[in-house]
C-alpha cells in the first residue's frame, strides 16, 4: 500500500499542481501524490501548463480541485485520503485545516507564488524556478526512500499492525520532506 501525500495551496492552480505533476513523474514505488486547494480557482494556471510541457511532464490528468474531495469523513472505505500534507504557500499554511484532516502530519514548503508576475517572461522565469526547486526536492525524496536507512526502517516496522506501520512510515517520509526543503 502506498503512502499518500497531498500538496495543498489556496487556489490549487500553480505550485501544488506543479508539485503533483513533478512528483508523479518520478514514479515513486511506495508513494502516491495528489493536490488540492482550500479555495480552488477551478483551472490550472497557463504558465504552469507551459512549464510542465517544457520539461516533458504529463499534465493531462492535472486539474484544480478542492480539498473536500479528500474528506475522509465523506469517503467510502479504500478511497484516496492523505497520510501527509505538504503546504506550498503561506495562505494554505495559515488556513485552518478542516477537522477531518485530524493528526495527519503537515509540512510547510512555503514557496513564492510564481503567478504574481504580469509579464510572460517574468512569469515563465518564476515558474521555471519553482519547477527546479520542486524537482530537486523530489530527487532528494527519491534518493531518501531508496536508501538502505529507509529500507531498514520499513523492515523495523514490519511487525506493527498495518495502521501503525503506515503512520510510522509516514513520519519517516515527513522527516525526509522537511529535510528536502532545508537541503
C-alpha positions as CSV (number, residue, x, y, z in Angstrom):
1,X,0.0,0.0,0.0
2,X,1.3,3.4,-1.0
3,X,1.7,6.3,1.4
4,X,-0.3,9.3,0.1
5,X,0.9,12.9,0.0
6,X,-1.4,15.8,-0.6
7,X,0.0,19.1,-1.8
8,X,-2.1,21.9,-0.6
9,X,-2.3,25.6,-1.8
10,X,-5.1,28.1,-1.6
11,X,-6.0,28.2,-5.3
12,X,-4.6,24.8,-6.5
13,X,-3.7,26.4,-9.8
14,X,0.1,26.7,-9.8
15,X,2.6,25.4,-7.1
16,X,0.5,22.5,-5.8
17,X,-0.5,21.4,-9.3
18,X,3.2,21.6,-10.4
19,X,4.2,19.6,-7.3
20,X,1.7,16.9,-8.1
21,X,2.8,16.6,-11.7
22,X,6.6,16.6,-10.9
23,X,6.2,14.2,-8.0
24,X,4.2,11.7,-10.1
25,X,6.8,11.9,-12.9
26,X,9.4,10.5,-10.5
27,X,7.3,7.3,-10.4
28,X,7.9,6.5,-6.7
29,X,7.1,2.9,-5.9
30,X,5.7,3.5,-2.4
31,X,4.2,7.0,-2.7
32,X,1.1,8.5,-4.3
33,X,0.5,12.2,-4.9
34,X,-2.5,14.5,-5.3
35,X,-3.0,18.2,-5.0
36,X,-5.9,20.4,-3.8
37,X,-6.8,23.9,-2.7
38,X,-8.7,25.3,0.3
39,X,-10.3,27.8,-2.2
40,X,-9.6,26.4,-5.7
41,X,-9.8,28.7,-8.7
42,X,-11.1,25.8,-10.9
43,X,-8.4,26.0,-13.6
44,X,-4.7,25.4,-13.9
45,X,-2.5,28.4,-14.5
46,X,-1.5,28.6,-18.2
47,X,2.2,29.2,-17.2
48,X,2.1,26.1,-15.0
49,X,0.9,24.1,-18.1
50,X,3.6,25.7,-20.3
51,X,6.3,24.9,-17.7
52,X,5.3,21.3,-17.3
53,X,5.1,20.9,-21.1
54,X,8.6,22.5,-21.5
55,X,10.0,19.9,-19.1
56,X,8.0,17.0,-20.6
57,X,5.8,16.4,-17.6
58,X,2.4,14.8,-18.3
59,X,-0.3,17.3,-17.4
60,X,-3.4,15.8,-18.9
61,X,-4.7,14.5,-15.6
62,X,-4.0,17.6,-13.6
63,X,-6.9,19.8,-12.5
64,X,-7.7,22.4,-9.9
65,X,-9.8,20.8,-7.1
66,X,-10.9,21.3,-3.5
67,X,-9.5,19.6,-0.5
68,X,-13.1,18.4,0.1
69,X,-12.5,15.7,-2.5
70,X,-10.3,14.0,0.1
71,X,-12.6,14.4,3.1
72,X,-12.1,11.1,4.9
73,X,-15.4,11.6,6.8
74,X,-17.3,11.6,3.5
75,X,-15.3,9.0,1.6
76,X,-16.0,5.3,1.2
77,X,-13.5,2.9,2.6
78,X,-10.5,2.4,0.4
79,X,-10.6,5.7,-1.4
80,X,-7.7,8.1,-1.6
81,X,-7.1,10.0,1.7
82,X,-3.8,11.7,2.6
83,X,-1.2,10.4,5.0
84,X,0.9,13.5,4.8
85,X,0.0,17.1,3.8
86,X,2.6,19.5,2.3
87,X,1.5,23.1,2.1
88,X,3.2,25.1,-0.6
89,X,2.1,28.7,0.2
90,X,1.8,30.9,3.2
91,X,-2.0,31.2,2.8
92,X,-2.5,27.4,2.9
93,X,-0.2,27.2,5.9
94,X,-2.2,29.8,7.8
95,X,-5.7,28.4,6.7
96,X,-7.4,26.4,9.4
97,X,-7.4,22.9,8.1
98,X,-10.7,21.1,8.4
99,X,-11.2,18.8,11.4
100,X,-11.3,15.7,9.1
101,X,-7.5,16.2,8.5
102,X,-7.0,15.3,12.1
103,X,-3.5,14.5,13.1
104,X,-2.1,14.0,9.6
105,X,1.5,15.3,9.5
106,X,1.6,18.7,7.9
107,X,4.8,20.0,6.4
108,X,5.3,23.6,5.0
109,X,7.4,24.2,1.9
110,X,6.2,27.8,1.6
111,X,7.3,28.7,-1.9
112,X,6.9,32.1,-3.5
113,X,3.9,32.5,-5.8
114,X,5.0,32.4,-9.4
115,X,1.6,33.5,-10.6
116,X,2.0,37.1,-9.3
117,X,4.0,38.3,-12.3
118,X,2.3,40.1,-15.1
119,X,4.8,39.8,-17.9
120,X,5.2,36.5,-19.7
121,X,9.0,36.5,-19.3
122,X,8.8,37.1,-15.6
123,X,6.1,34.6,-15.1
124,X,7.9,31.8,-17.1
125,X,11.1,32.5,-15.2
126,X,9.3,32.3,-11.8
127,X,7.5,29.1,-12.8
128,X,10.8,27.5,-14.1
129,X,12.5,28.4,-10.8
130,X,9.7,26.7,-8.8
131,X,10.0,23.7,-11.2
132,X,13.7,23.4,-10.4
133,X,13.2,23.8,-6.6
134,X,10.5,21.1,-6.6
135,X,12.4,18.8,-8.9
136,X,15.4,19.0,-6.5
137,X,13.2,18.2,-3.5
138,X,11.6,15.2,-5.2
139,X,15.1,13.9,-6.3
140,X,16.1,14.2,-2.6
141,X,13.0,12.3,-1.6
142,X,13.5,9.7,-4.3
143,X,17.1,9.1,-3.1
144,X,16.0,9.0,0.6
145,X,13.3,6.4,0.1
146,X,15.7,4.3,-1.9
147,X,18.3,4.4,0.8
148,X,19.3,1.5,3.0
149,X,18.3,3.5,6.0
150,X,14.7,3.8,4.8
151,X,14.6,0.1,3.8
152,X,15.8,-0.8,7.3
153,X,13.2,1.4,8.9
154,X,10.5,-0.3,6.8
155,X,11.7,-3.7,8.0
156,X,11.8,-2.4,11.5
157,X,8.1,-1.6,11.3
158,X,7.0,-4.9,9.7
159,X,5.8,-6.4,12.9
160,X,3.5,-3.5,13.7
161,X,-0.2,-3.7,12.7
162,X,-0.9,-2.2,9.3
163,X,-2.3,1.2,10.5
164,X,0.6,1.7,13.0
165,X,3.2,0.7,10.3
166,X,1.6,3.2,7.9
167,X,1.8,6.0,10.5
168,X,5.4,5.3,11.3
169,X,6.5,5.2,7.7
170,X,4.6,8.5,7.1
171,X,6.5,10.1,9.9
172,X,9.8,9.0,8.4
173,X,8.7,10.3,5.0
174,X,7.6,13.6,6.6
175,X,11.1,14.0,8.0
176,X,12.5,13.4,4.5
177,X,10.1,16.1,3.2
178,X,11.3,18.5,5.8
179,X,15.0,17.7,5.0
180,X,14.3,18.2,1.3
181,X,13.1,21.7,2.0
182,X,16.1,22.5,4.1
183,X,18.7,20.9,1.8
